[in-house]
């Protein structure tokens, strides 16, 4: 039986950021900043005055925009909205947790690694039955 | 397990690159002054991103969605690079007549035309880089330029991480479904 041809769809998309000032400034220097006709940006700078609600709103906005393919979020910011990040299951946009200047990366909090770890623990329990 | 190991290696590499970028940014802020490097100066006028992503998805796979990300750096003018393969294919398209000449002459002319195209591309990319830094003033610290390069490298690593994450989650879904069906 002949295999089906794999048709690839491609589209251009943006990288969004929810991070501290230095991280956002650095990535904006690398050219990822976008301001659309409604003056909406693809980034949120998080500082001591940024509320958890503002971070949640930005996360929800970026995950529902069709022109965003990757969201970079500092891990310490992701920890503030951990429930929201861990319950997000779509392949696009991809949520990447990144370290920040003052908070190094902790693999124990990464949502992708947590899922894989859970899978291994489930598998080892399942295989123990046979 | 191999994927997890590769994922963690990439994260470690990303951390090192970002650390270098933050350090260079702090050095540039120290030499140029804090008022010259802050987010108040960011460009709030309507403008497209100079660096974006190309997202590819196989529609042939009905049971899983595994997107693939490709970074397109400095492509707002249409002259930036998406990947080395795409840059080469665009150069081939520009010079189809070279295919009909003798092989050694073809090789030399193709090398020269590739070099010329490559230089033009590099010039365009340099112009885009300078334009991006121009929000901080006409004269900027060399440390700001090296910080820019560090963050560009970090973007490349992030795209690799995104692709690795995508394949890990796809494999996770398949195993999860298989476990679910075997228990049922």
Interface residues (C-beta under 8 A of the other chain):
Chain A: X4 X5 X6 X7 X8 X9 X10 X11 X12 X13 X14 X15 X21 X22 X23 X24 X25 X26 X27 X28 X29 X30 X31 X32 X33 X34 X35 X36 X37 X39 X41 X42 X45 X69 X70 X72 X91 X92 X94 X96 X98 X99 X101 X104 X105 X107 X112 X113 X115 X116 X119 X122 X123 X126
Chain B: X4 X7 X8 X11 X14 X15 X18 X21 X22 X25 X26 X37 X38 X39 X42 X43 X44 X45 X46 X47 X48 X49 X50 X51 X52 X53 X54 X55 X56 X57 X58 X59 X60 X61 X65 X66 X67 X69 X72 X73 X74 X76 X128 X129 X132 X133 X144 X147 X148 X150 X151 X152 X154 X155 X158 X159 X161 X162 X165 X166 X168 X169 X170 X172 X175 X176 X179 X182 X183
